[in-house]
Amino acid sequence: MALRVLDRAWGEFEHPAAFWFGVLASATGVALHLPMYIGARHMHYMMSGMHPDAAMITGMALILVGLVAALYGVLPARGGEIKKSAQRIRVTAIDDAPIRGQHIALLVVLAIAVTIDVMKPATLSFVAPGVAQEYGLKSPANPHGHIPVSWLPLMGISGTVVGSLIWGWLGDRIGRRSSILLAGILFVTTSICGAMPGFYWNLLMCFLMGLGVGGMLPIAFALMAETIPARHRGWLMVLVGGDIAGAYVATSWLAGWLTPTYSWRILWLIGLPTGLLFIALNHWIPESPRYLIARGRKEEASAIMARYGATVQEIPSDAEFAESAEGAVRSSGLRLLQRPFLGPTLAITVLALGTGLVTYGFQLWVPTNLQHLGFSAVKSDYVVRNAALLGLPFTVLVAIAYGWWGSRRTIVGLSVASALALSGFVVAGNSLVHHHLALSLLLVVPLSAISSVAAVVSAYAAEVYPTMLRSRGSGLAAGMTKLGGVLIIAIVVAATTIPSIAMTAVIGAVPLLLAALLFLWIGPETKRRKLEEISSELLATSQAA
């Protein structure tokens, strides 16, 4: 079994030796950063002001060499020709195909991968207080600092915006599985953020971390859209994407358990083992059959389609391609802003922006604001963890509603419910600190329901756009979510103060209500419909108009 796994992993890339050398060099480079971190244990791992030693400098060089080698290893020759060939290929799951063991294994692996992916930006919430304390940055606990700690999440979330757009393009060029592997290597290498002595080095590493995180969800959802039967596709994508709440539970638990002993830095350093696990899990993630066929690897594509119950349609002639629904769509990001996709794009953009404003305007500062209200660092982490745990069953209910009630009605209902719950923080204000049960119950919505909204908007974008635009459409949804975060954090940086819980609740509630109205007006329903049927209907509506 192990030999078969190694044989498959070795032969799937253009230059496999270069890729695996890159993984080894990157992991070794990260390990060489650990001696300085361990050497600072007598100072409670506070490394501010220390100078990099020879091992750390060597590690940085190895990481750079490893990243270049890994990229070279997965970059195919004739990438432009492969992309052009892929435009004529459509891969869809058979609508009445049963859920098989392969589907379940894929869903489990993707759920773990999404959890690891989301833990990266979620960590920003829990490292911010420690970073502010060590570097003397401006925060609610240190209002006299000069540089706002908000710069740290701003760089991280800005990286995710850029990453969301890059990975959508990269997935079509080098394959979705290779793109996920590259993201995993970035997870490994950016864990050195936990060993960086200087604050500005932390900012750079956070930006690079964001590049890797930004593309995971769009690529995973695009892959699921091609392999999961239509009658199960929507709710299963929401269920997997909703594991964002699980990531928040895991991160808050680790923060409460590890940071009192090993400082905030340990939350970044665990990116080394989790990143390597992420890379190992890719054995169970199939490459897109559409990409394999475009590369001429039809036997491998056929084997994957047989396992997952999928079919392929190739359009051989230019005339037939021009007359097809796909031929009417050019593979360009600007096409998302033109009819017939302008309406869905507008609705998705507003909902994604609202989700980002809540996620990075509200969730990001919950631990900091709770400490400002009188909670200890450990207590605030556990309050967040308990609220996220209470919300996990809610994620399952949302997934069921998406499949049974329909995508549009679920989006509208969830957006309105989230906005109403956020209004509770506006009404109650700081008095919630004296009512722990009410605080935990109200936190369920911005921690779990908003995670479900993020999953829903990603799943919807993977369904509503045709094959040629699916990666870009999913990337747009993810990018706009992160852009909402960039906007709110940039405001925080400019104001040099962290907004209160009530203020961030107001900022997030307004776009959620607007998005609900837009989906009622112009959002097409995707419930149990073929992907081609959805895009063909949009094109027909545009032509009729």
Secondary structure, 3 states (H helix, E strand, C coil): CHHHHHHHHHHCCCCHHHHHHHHHHHHHHHHCCHHHHHHCHHHCCCCCCCCCCHHHHHHHHHHHHHHHHHHHHHCCCCHHHHHHHHCCEEEEECCCCCCCHHHHHHHHHHHHHHHHHHHHHHHHHHHHHHHHHHHCCEECCECCCCCECCHHHHHHHHHHHHHHHHHHHHHHHHCHHHHHHHHHHHHHHHHHHHHCCCHHHHHHHHHHHHHHHCCHHHHHHHHHHHHCCHHHHHHHHHHHHCCHHHHHHHHHHHHHHHHHHHCCCHHHHCHHHHHHHHHHHHHHCCCCHHHHHHCCCHHHHHHHHHHHCEEEEECCCHHHHHHCCCCCCCCCHHHHHCCCCHHHHHHHHHHHHHHHHHHHHCHHHHHHHHHHCCCCHHHHHHHHHHHHHHHHHHHHHHHHHHHHCCHHHHHHHHHHHHHHHHHHHHHHHHHHHHCHHHHHHHHHHHHHHHHHHHHHHHHHHHHHCCHHHHHHHHHHHHHHHHHHHHHHHHHHHHHCCCCCHHHHHHHHHHHHHHHHHHHHHHCCCCCCCCHHHHHHHHHHHHHHC
